[in-house]
Amino acid sequence: MSGRRTATGRALRTAGVLGLLLVALAGASLSADPGGPPVRVAQAATASPQIPVDPLPGGPSAIDPAPGAPASAGAAPTAGPGTGAGTGGTVAGVRAAAAGGGDAVTVTGHGEFAGLEVTVGQTTHLVNQVVAVTWRGARPTVPSPMVFGQNYLSLMQCWGDGEGPDRTQCQYGATKGDSRGGAFVPSRQLNYGRTLVDPAEPIKPERENQNVYVPFHPVTGEPDETQGSSQYYDIQSTNEVPFAPTRADGTGQAFFEVQTGMEAPGLGCGQTPKDQPGPFTEGRRCWLVIVPRGSTEVDGQPPSGQSAQLQSSPLSTTNWANRLVVPLHFEPVGLSCPIGSIERPTAGTELAAETVWRWQPVLCGKAGGIFSYTQVTDNLARSRLVRGDPGLVYVGGPLPKDEQADGRTPVYAPLAISGLTIAFDVESQSYSLTPPETRQQDGQRIPDISLTPRLVAKLLTQSYKYAVNPGDPDVPPGNPLDLTSDPEFLDLNPRFATLYFPSRIPDLLLPSGEGDAARLLWQWILADPDAKAFLRGETGTRWHDTVNPHFRLDQVELPRANYPKPDSYCQAFPDDPTGRPDWCNLDGHPYANTMREAARAAARGDTLAKSVWDATTIPGSLKKAAPQAQGLRGVLALVTTAQAARYGLNTARLRNSSGAFVAPDDQALLAAAASAPAGPVDGVKVVDPAAVPAAGYPLTSITYAATVPSALDRDSGRSYAELLRYAMGDGQQPGVAAGRLAAGYAPLPQALRTQTLAAADTIEQRAGLPEATATAQTAHPAGPGSTPAPAAGGGQGSTGGGSSGGGAGGAGGGEEPAAPAPQPPAHTPTTLAPAPPAAPVARTAGTDVGGLRYLLLGALLAGILAAAAGVLVPRLLRARRH
């Protein structure tokens, strides 16, 4: 009996110890990331935590920039000529600009092109954007930079899952109408007549007069396309660059738009597997392929004929063998947060869009849910502060005092400093009388222009002859044809005096809709005496031009929150046998839907104009013209500073009230923000464009996050407070990775960050409480940046005010009560459906274990009880025995 009792005691003690061990193991496993590292489509080398920002966006680049810097000593070694990826994501012939597979990457040529080095300015954390491609060690393009006989580069984007792409996976051949070089260079065609044959080419015509092409094999798995054109891309959508010139010193520069699967569905870059739940840290990897062209053809002979132009396609086997490849790593396109996460709505001005999109993926794990973003006008965003569930809105100014509802005092928090800018993609173009040294710069980006309020007024009011349609009798006959032929512009920008732009630059790409940013621009113009006199209809005493009469101040009320186009002129075609309809102002000079669309269009050389009449369709149709080819572009657009940075656009220097011409760099934005006067609402300052200091940029804007704590539930208040806290911490660190501050925003000064953190505390403390209760229960003031509950905040007239009517259209949806209720409305969190978001978003933090923590607690208690039993029960048995 004693032996059995002793055995029983040992067994119980052993069980107790094992129970504790199992609990410890369970706790370790449940506390870890449930699935290990997030799944990624293409495994890449770990990047440095501080990814350098692409030097292209955010500031002008020189017309003859220094070529890409050589790789650092810690870069991956060059493995010689090659085409694909080696183990660990290292590509042969590729040098990273920073250890560990950094942001900029340099590739080297081989064989005939052994001295060529091509640097891609950004290769990681990519979204749809523009990257700078620079090179050195090449032979100068002949006969000239814009007539492509020999010695140039062709660039294209390709997909490919293995050691790099093959030629069937490349988006190329849609620009076959570009006649600046050989007839077949911008195409996928592989037969070049009787006298030129690529001896290495396996695809050959099977019969006489048959054309053959490199097939396009889409990432979708659909059948190959073999006819030289594609349903996946065309002249309007492709990003290929068939002709990129090399300067006389052997260097060159091109601005290449990288496209995700949203813009290039045949490539699928950045997309994630549909059968895997995610979250993902990287989408499908793609490739930038550069094919250098020399002075000989695919048959090894110099090109024949009087033109001495290379004729063959870069996809021809002999040319393709010389390719250089650079891996492109994309942020994931699609769902970046776990399905089922609570969605918290945010909405508001487009000036907040770029950085909010960058923050979204990281906020999943930092602030208790998914923060959707809906772009709406400032007025509509402010209207959500009046009634219903406000969520969190982003605005350029406060709600006017007379529109604020009782019991709904908004709280404002500075979120970002950015600005409105005249962005441009204008490339040097010459004519026969242009000096030779200037002609050598043909096709190169012009880095800067200077504009006065009066010049911008001309661009906004369609006062150049080409700004409506040719023949418009309302444009004064003495006005210049376009900006580049305007003596007033040439006086400030003498570089343009010997240039000629056949496509003309008569106006700006403008967004439709309304916003505080538009009012800011009109205020800057009206504060200038010369510009205001121009808008009144007075003829300039020096420049002798006059405003388009449809825009005179007695016809159009200014300032305003949009950009009107009241000139209704249409060009008629009464003798056209195809029945061509009238060509009207908004056909030739349409609005962009958003400033982001305008920025992307400008970077692509796309004016958005519908100017091609196609009588072959039934019925006939007016279609968009092809975008201007790279090297021949001249487009201006009104966009945000962050959008200009994303799409690699240069930004104009604007004359401020001190007479200084200032570009929108960080220092100029901060100088203007610091000068913003105090307004009627405590802590809410709006930049006065008529009173910025000499170092300040006149179109600077401070974006505020705003909500009404009493109209939120407790959980929403806590989540929105965490969003603001993140935005003031890691969210103020500039960089290209998800969660960082996007280029084009100036990091907030510490005083504004402190103000926002105080507002976050106010939102969390007062969420879900009627204002009288919230005030009584707040033991101490929330600090600067919060509006005290008893105060009735007013707005500055310069903000354009808000509309108290109609809450429809705001983020978050749902019907709103007709009048504000004394208690906060019930908040029903929605869950995210498994559909891709409106914009590519990126990395997501680890997933919380959720309810498993309670199971862990129960297991821990059971283990403790079992362990105690293993010790106590034997003692009790011994006590009974004695």
N, C-alpha and C positions, 0 to 999 in steps of 0.2 A: 504493500500500500504506500509506504514511504517513498519507494522508488517511483511509483506512478505519479505521486504528487510533485516530486522533484522534477520529473520530466514535463509535467504540466506547466510548472512555473517557468522552466526554461523555454518551453514553446511560446508561452505568452510574452515573455521578455523579448524573444526573437521577433515575434509578430509586431511588437511595439516598435522595435528598432527599424524593421523593414517598412513599417507604415510611415515613420518619419522620413526615411530615405525616399520612398515613393512620392510623398508630398513635396519634398524638396525638388525632385526631378520634375514633377508636374508643374510646380511653380516656375521653374526655369524655362520649361518649354512654352508655357502659356504666356510668360512675360516677353518672350522673344517675338520678333516679327513672324507672324504665322506662316508665311511662305518663304522665308529666307529673303534674299535680295529680290526686289521687284523684277518681274519678267521683262526682258527687253528683246526686241526683234533681232538686233545686230549688236553683238558684244563689242564694245570699244574700250580702248585703254582709258584708265581713269584720268580725268582732266584735273588740272590744278584747281583748288577751291576758288581762286580768284582768276576768273577767265578775263583776259584783257578785252576791252570793248573794241570792236572793229574801228580802226581809225578813220574809216571813210565817213560814217554818219556823224553828225554833230558839229561839223565844221567844214569849210571849203578845203578842197585839195588843190595843190598847185597844178598848173597846166602842164608842167614838166616835173612831176614828182620823182623823188629818189626811188630807185627800184627797191623791191622788198629786201628787208634786212636778212643777212645770212642766219642760218640756224644757230641756236645757242649750243654751247659745248655739251649740254646734257641732252641734246636731241637724239632721236633715234637715228642710227647710222644709215647712210644710204647704201642700198644693196645693189646698186647698178640698174641698168635699164630693165624695166619690167612693166607689167600691165595689171597685176592683181594684188590682192591682199595676202600678206604672209601671215604666219601664226601670230596670234595676239592682236590682230587688227593692224599690223604694220604693213604699209604698202611699199613695195620695192620702188626705189627712185624717189621716195618721199622723205623730206626732212620736216619734222615738226618744229615750229618756232619756239616751243617751250617744252621742257621735259614732260614726258607722260602723255604725248599726243595733244599738244596745245591747240590754240585757237587758229593761228595762222599756220599754213603749211606750204612748203616749197618743194616743187618737183623738178627734176633735172632731165634733160633730154639725153638722147644717145645717138650713136652713129653720126650721120650728117649733122645732127642737131645737138651734139654733145656739149656745146657751150651754152645752151639755152637753160635758163632758170625761170620758172614761173611760180609766183607766190599768190596764194588765195588768202585773202585777208581774214576770213572767218570760215571755219569748217565744222564747228560744233554748236549745239543749241540753236539750230537753224529753224526759222519759220519762213513763210513767204516774205522775202526781203531781197535787197540788192547787196552784193558783196563786191569788193574791189579785187580785180585780178591784175597784177602787175608782172612784168617780165623784163629780163635783160639778157644780153648775150646773143641776140638775134640779129639777122641781117636786115637792113632797112628795106621797107616796102618800096617797090618800084612799079611803075614810073613815078607815082606820087602817093601821098597818104590816102587819097580818096579814089584813086584809080588802081585797082588791085590786079597787077599783072603777075607779080611774083613776090615771095617772101612776106608772108602774113600768117596769122593764126585763125583757126576755126574752133569755136567753142560750142559745147552742147552738154545737156544733162541726160544721164542714163540711169537705169536701174540695173541691178545685178546682185544676186545673193552670194556668189562664190568669190573667186579670185579677182573679181572686177567684172565690168560689163563686156559683152560682145556687141558688135555693131548693130545687131538686130534689136537691141534694147535701148536705143538712143532716140530721143526726140529731135529729129532733124529732117529737113527737106521741105518745110513749109514756105521758105522764102525763095523758092526757085525763080521768082520773077525779079530778084535783085540782079540787075545787069551791070553792076560796077566791076565784076570780075568775069571769069569764064562762065560759059552758059550752064555747065553742069555742076559747078562748085556748090551752089546752094541747093542741091537736090540729092536724092537717093539713087539717081540713075547710074548705071554701071557700063553702058555702051556709049562710046563717044565718036562714032563715025568709023569710017573704014581705016583711017590712018593712025588712030590712037587706040591701042588695046593694052590693058593691064595683063601682063603675062601670068601674074600670080592669082588672077581673079577666077574662082571656080564657077561663078554664076555667069553664064554666057547665053546669048540669044540662040534659040533653037531653030529659028528660021529668019529669013531676010526681012528687014524692016520691023523686027520685033524689038521693043524696048524692054530692058530688064532692070530691076531695082533691088536694092537691099531690102528684104522684108522687115516690117516692124512687128516685133513680138511683144504685145502688151503684157503688163504685169498681171492683168486680170485673168489670164489663161485662155482668153478668146483666141480664135484662129489668127494666124499671121496675116498681116495686110501686105500685099505684094504689088500694088499698083502705083507706088510712089507718093500716094496721099493717104491721109489717115482720118478716121472718125474721131480720134482722140485729141488731135491738135491741128491747128491751121494757122494762117498768117496772123489772125487776131489773138491767138493764145500762146503761140510758141515763144520760147525764150532763147532760141538758138542764135548764135552770132557767126555768120559765115565768113565775115571779113573783119579782122581786127588788125589794124596797121601797126607796124614797128617804126619808131622814129629814126632819125638819122644817126642817133647815138646808140642804137641797138636796144633801146628800152621802149616799153609800151604800157598802156593801161586800158582796161575795159571795165565796164560796170555790168555785172551779170546778175540777172534776176534768178534766184533759186526758187523752185516751185515745189509745193507739197502736193499730195494726192488730191487736194481740193482744186488746185489750178491745173494740174497735169494728171488726170486719172489714169492715163496709160503708163505712168511711171510709179505711182503709188508711194512716193517718198513720204516718210513720216507716219504712214498708216500702221495700224496694229492688227494682230490676228483677231478675226471675228469670233473664233472659237475659244479664246482665252479671256478670262475676266479682267486681267490687269490688277492694280494699276501698273503702268509702264513708265520706265525712265527714258526710253528712247524709241522712236518709231523706226520704220524701215530705212535702212541706210541706202543712199544713192551715191552717184559719182558725177564729178565734173570731168569731162574729157576734153583735152586740148590737142588738136592735131596741127602741128606746125607744117607749113608749106614752104618749100625752098625755091630753087630755080630750075629744077628738072621735073619732067612728067613721070607718070607711072611706068613708062617704057625706058626710063633712064636718059631720055633725050631732052634738050631744051625745048620749050614750047615753040611750035611753028606758027607761021602766019604773021601778018603785019601787027596784030595786037600784042603778040608775045605774051599772051595770057595763059596761065595754067587753066586747063579745062576740066579736069577730073574731079569727082566728088571726094571729100575727105573720108568717106566710108569705103572707097575702093580699097581693096586688100593691101596694095603696096603703100598707100598713104596711111591706112589704119595702123599699119605696123609701127609707125613712128609716134603713135599717140602717147600722151602723158595723162595719167589719171590721178584724181584727188578724191578721197572718200569724203562724203558729206554726211554729217550726223544730224538728224532732225529731232526736234521735240515731237512727242507723239501727237498725232492728229486724232481727235476723238475723245472718248471718255477718259479722264485722268483721275477721277475720284471713284471710290467704291460705289457700286450700284446700291441704292437704298439710303445713301447719305441724305441728311436733311438739307433742303435747298433754302437758302436765305436770299431774298431778292435785293439787288442793288440796281440803280438806274441813274442816268443823267448825261451830262455833257460829254461830247466826244473828246474833249481835252484830257479826260481821265482815262480814256479807253486803253491806251497802249500799256500803261503801267498796271492797271487793274487786271488786264489779261495776263500779264507776267506774274502777278501775285496769286492768281486763282488756284493753280495746282497745289502750291505749298500751303495755302490757307485751309485746304481740306483737313489736314491733320493738325493745324495750329489753332483754329478758331471755331471748331465745332460744327462744321458743315460745309456745303458747297455754296459759294457766293456767286450766283448768276449775275450777269451784267446785261442790261438792256439799254441801248443808246436811245435817249429821248432828248427833247429840247430842255433847256434850263427852265423855261416856264412850266412845262409839264412836270418836270421833276419837283419844282417848288410847289405845284398844286397838290402833290402827295403829302406835303406837310400840313395841309389844311384839313383833310379828312381821310378816314380809312386807315389802313395799315401802311405807314410810310416806308417801311423797310429802311434802307439807307440810300440817300440820293447824293449825287455829285453835282454841284452848281458853281457858277462863277460869281454869284452874289446872293445876298439874303432875300428872304421873302419880305415884300413890302409890309410895313406896319399895318396898313389898313386892310390887308388881306389875311392877317393872322387870326385864327379861330380861338375863342375862349377855351382855356384849359389845355391848349396845345402849343406850348412854347418850344420852338425849335432849339436844338443845340448844334452849333457849328464847330467843325474841327478842320484846320488847314490840312490838306492832304497832299498837294503837289504844286510845284511852281513850273510852269511851262509858258508857252506863248503861241501866238498866231504868226505865221510867216509867209512871205512870198517865196516859195521854193521854185527851183528851176532846174531844168536839164537842157542846157544850151551848149551846143558843140560848135567849135570854130569852123566857119565856112567862108570861102573866099571866091573871088572872081579874077578875071584876067589882069586887072590893074592892081591887085593886092601885092604888096612887096613879097619877094621870095621867102624872106625869113618868116613872115607871117603865114604864108601858104604851107610851110612845113608843119604848122600846128593844126592843119585841117583835120577835122574829126575828133580833136581832143576837147575834153570838157573845159568850158570857161569857168574859172573858179569863183568869181565874184562880180556882182553888179551893185550899183547904188541907186536908190529910188527915193524920191521926195513924195510928200503927200499929194502934190499936184499930179505927178506922174501916175501914182496909183489910182487917183481919181479918174484919169483918162482910161485906164485899163478896166475899171469897174463900170464905167458909164458908156462903154462901147463908142468911144469918141474918135477912134481911128477908122480910116476908110474901110479897112478890111475886117472890122470888128463886128459888123452885122453881116451883110452880103454885098458883093460888088454892085454898085449902082444904086445903093440906098440914097435917095435924094435928101434925107434928113440929116445926114452927117455933113457938117459944114465943109464946103469945097476946099477951104484953105488948110484943113487938117492933114497931118501926115498920114502915110499909108499904114504904118504900124509903129511899134515901139522902137525898133532898130533903125528906122529912118527918121525918127523924131529928133530935131536939133537939140531940144531940151535934154533928152536922154543922152545923146552923143556928147554933149558938153560935160556931163558927169562921168561918162563911160567912154573915153576916147578910143579904147581898144576896138570898139565896134565900128569905127569910122571907115575902115577899109575892108569890112566884112559884108557879105551879102547872104541873106536868108530867103531862098525861093519860097519856102512854105509860109513865111511871114509869122510874126508874133504880135497879134493885135489885141489880145485880151488875156484873161486868166481863166483857168478851170476853176469854177466856183461850185460849192455844194448847194444843194437845195435845202429847204427847211430853215429853221431859225435857231438862234443861239446868242448868248451874251457876247461871244467872240465877235460876231458881226457888228454888234453895237459898239464894241471897243474899237474896231477898225474905223467905223464912220466917225466916231468921236475924235480919233487921231487926225483924220482928214479935215474935219470941220474946224479943228483948233488952229489950223494953218491958214493964215490970211490969204495967201495966193490960191490955195486949193479951194477955199470957200468962195472966193471971187469967181473962180472957174465954174463952180457948181451953180452960182447965181446966173451964169450965162454971159459973164463979162469976157471980152476978148483979151487975151494976154498981151500986155504992153511990150513984152520982149519976144514972146514965141508966136504970137498972132494966131492962136488956135482957140476954138470955142467948144463948149460941151455939146454933146448930142442933145438937142432940145427936149427930148422925151425925159431926160434925167435932171432938168433944171429944178432948183429947190422949190419953185412955185408949182411944179408938177409931181414931185416925189418928196414925201416927208422924210427928213433925216434929222437925227440918226435913227436907225431902225435895226431890227434883229435879223434881217435877211438881205439878199442881194437881188434887187428887182431887175428885170429885163423888159421894160415896157415898150421898146421899139418893135412894132408889129410888122415891119417890112417883109415882104415876100417877093422873091424873084420869079417872074412868070416865064413860061416856055410855050407861048401860043402856037408856034410853028413846028413843035416837035411831033413827028408822026406817030410816036409811041404813046402819046398822051401823058407825057411826064407832068406830074402835078407841080404846083408852086413849091419853091424851095424857100423855107421861112427861117426866121432868126434862130429859133430853137432847134432847127435841123442842123444848121451849120455851126451853132455855138450853144450846145446843150449844157445843162447842169450835170454835174456828177451827183450821184445819190448821197454820198458822204465825202468828207475830206479825205478819208482813207482811200476811197476809190479815186479821187482826184490825184493823190500822191502816187499811187501805183500807175495810173494812166500816164502821168508826166514822166515817170521813170521809164516807161515803155515807149515814149514818143507818141502817145495816143491822145489826140485832141478830143476824142469821142464824137467827132462830127460825122453826121450822115451826109455824105456828099457824092455817093456813087449810085447812079440810077441804073437799075437792072431791069431792062425791058423784056428779058427772056423768061422771067417768071410769070405765072398767071395767078393773080394780077401782078403787074410790075411792082417793084419794091425799091425803096430808097435804103441803101446799105452803108455801113461804115466803111471808110477808106482804110487801107492798110496803115498800121502805125509807121511813123517815120523810122527809117533804118538807123541803126546805131552808127554814129558819125555824122548824121544829117538831122539831128534833133534840135528842136527849138520850142519848148513848151514851158509855160509858167503856171503855177497852181497855188491857190490859197489853202494852206494845210496847217496842221499843228507842227510844232518843232519836233515832237517825237515821231510823227509820221514822216517828216522830211528825213530824219536820221534813219529810220527803218528802211526807206527806199532809196537811200544814197543820194538824196537831192541836195544841191547847194542851196544856201539861203541868202536872200538879199540883205544888204546893209540899208537900214531905214534911217531917215533923218529924224531925230527927236526934237523936242521943243527947245533944246539948248543949241541946236544947229549941228550936232555931231551925227555922223553916220555910224550906226552901231549894228553889229550882227548879233543874233540871239544865242550867244554862248552862255555858259553857266554864270559867269561874273556879271554879264549885262542883265540877265534875268533876275539875279539876286539883288542887284543895285536898284532895279526898278521896283521890285517887291518891297524892298526896305523903305522906299519913298511913299508907299501907298498911304493915303490919309485915313484917319479913323472915320468910321461911318456911324449911322444911327444905332446899329446893332453892336453891342460890346464884343470886341475880339474879331470882328469881320471887316477886313480892309479890302478895298477894290482899287487896283492901280488906276491912276488918272493919267491917260496917255499924253495929256497936255502939260504934265508937270513932273516928268521923270528927270533925274539928274543927267548930267552930260554923259556919264558912263552907263546909263540905263537904256534898256531896249524898250521902245514905246508900246509894243503890243504884248507886253508881259501879262500873264493872267495867273492869279492864285485860285486854285480849285479847292472848294470846301466840301467835306462830307457832312451831311446834315440828317438829322432825324428828330422825332418827337418821342422822348422816353416814355411819357405817359400813355402813348398809343401803341407801345410794344408790349409783348409778354416778357417774362423774366429771362427765358432762354434766349430769345432773340436779342435782348439788350446785352446779355453777356457775350453772345457771339459777335455782335457788331463792335463791342468794345475790344474784343480780342483782335478783330481785323485791324482796328486803328492802332492797337499796340504793336502788332506785327509791322504795319506800314511805317511806323516811326522807328523801328529797329532794323532788322535785316532788310526790310523793304526800302530803306534809304541808301543801301549799298549799291552803287552803280555796277552793272554787269549784264551779260547776255543770257545767263542761266535763269531758269524759272525762279521766281521769288525775289529777283533783284529789281533795282530801279532802272527802267528802260532809258536808253540814250534819248536826249532831247528834254529830259527833266533835270532841273537843278536840285541837288539834295537840300532838304529844308534846313534852315538855320536852327540852332538848338532852341531858341526862344519859341519858334513855331512848333517844334516837336513837343516841348513842354506843354504848350497850350493844347495840343491835340491829345496828349496823354491825360491831361486834366479833364478834357471833354469825354474821353473814354470812361473815366471813373464816374462822371456824372451820368452817363447813359446807363452804365451797369447798375448804379445805385438806385436810380429813379425809374428804371424800366418797370412797367406794370402797375405803377402807383399813381393815383390821381395827384395832380400837382400840389394841392394843399397838403396832402399827406406826405408827399415826397419832400416838400420844403420843411415840414415839421420834423421829419425823421432824419434829415441830413444834419449831422452834428457839426459839420464844418463846411465851409464853402469849398466847391470843387476846384477852385483855382481858375486862372485865366483860361479863356477859350470856351467856357460854358456860359450860357445865358441864364441868369437867375430866374427861377420859376415865376416870380411875380411880374417880371419885366415883360412888356409887350414889345417884341422886337420889330423894328421898322426896317425898311429897305431903302437903298439909295435909288434915286431916279435913274441913274446911269446904268443900272442892271437890267432895265427893261421890264422889271416887275414880274409878277406871276399872275396866273389866272386861277381864280378860286373855283371856277366852274369846270365840271367834267374831269373826273379823275381817271377816265378810261385811257388806256394806252400805257400806263405805267408798268413797271416790273412787278412780277409777282401775281398779277391777275386777281380775279375775284371781284364780286360786287361790293360796292362801298355804300355805307348808309348815307341817307340824304343830308343828315346833319351830324355834327360830331357828338358822340355819346359821352356822358360824364365819366364812364368807366372805359378802360382800354378795351378795344374790340377783341373778340376771341381770335386767337392766331392758330391756324391749322397748318403745321409744316407740311410741305409737299415733298415727295421723294423724287429723286432724279430718275427719269426714264433712260433706258440704255440707248440714247440717241446721241450722235456727235454734237458738240457745242458749236456755236456760231463761229468761233475763232479757235485756231490751234492753241492748245494749252499744254503744259508740260509736266514737270516732275511732281509726284505726289508723295507726301510723307507716309510713314508706316501706319498701318491700320490699328485702331484701338481694339482691345480684346472684348470690349462690350460686356455682355452678360456673363461671360465665362469667369469674370473676376469673382462672382458670387459662388459659382461652382467650386472655384479654387478655395474660397474661404471655408465652405462646408467640408471639403476634403481635408483642409488643414486641421479643423476642429476634430474631425473623426480620427485623424492620425494621432493628434495629441491624446485623445481619450484612449486609443488603443495602446499607445506607449505607456500611459499611466497604469492601465490595467496590467500590462506586462510586469510592472514593478510591484503594484499593491496587492494583486490577487494572491501571489505566492505567500506574501506575508500574512494575509488573512487566513490562508489555509494552515500555515504553521501555528497561528494563534489558536485556531479551533482545535488542532491536534493536541496542543498543550493544555 
